[in-house]
Amino acid sequence: MIDQVCLLQNLQRLADAVVAMFGKNCEACVHDLTELPNSLTYIRGHVTNRKPGAPATDLLLKMINRKSGDGEDIYNYKTTGTDGKSLKSATTLFRDTTGRPVAALCINFDTTEFYNASQALTPFLNLPENDSPPSVETFAHSASETVEAFLHQAAAEIGKHPSTMNVDERCRFITILKDNSIFQFKGAVEQVARMMGVTRFTVYNYIKKIRTTSSTNGQEA
């Protein structure tokens, strides 16, 4: 057995320490897995804008159902917030003496600002003498990997993460993707919407706007 109250209190202190160390872009959550589905009992930080009483995530529920010791903890995995922000996350399970999952500590770190900063610095770092970017080729194993590669290339061309782009920049972003035939890939609209932090209907509206502008200017839609 394990003292559940004591464990949760200690994890809350650990969550406080993690956020104090890494600042406003960091969030640490404590889940009481004996209180599913609304297991979130403590949260420090505002990366995902959740509150105590929120349900366990789909990934956490999958982890709970794995066997003890079967690669149960996951570190440095990429996630996307509901607002499109890029996150780096980690989830650690805590079990009682019988092997039953009783608590979890989850850390989410918003890397969007770092992405934008890296794009701003790119022109000053190791560009070829002719100032043209090097050729990039992604040997994808699925259509979604190809789409994701183009998403990051288009974002790099504009120099911002899509979730922080203004309207004009988003139009340019969608135009780049459209010109590279990305929207012929099944599920591409949904992937673009997730990265931008908008609905797929918003993406369709951008595509429609671009086609209308192209037609007005006498260009091929």
Summary of the structure (lengths in Angstrom):
residues: 221
radius of gyration: 21.3
end to end distance: 65.9
largest distance: 73.4
contacts: 600
relative contact order: 0.10
helix: 48%
strand: 18%
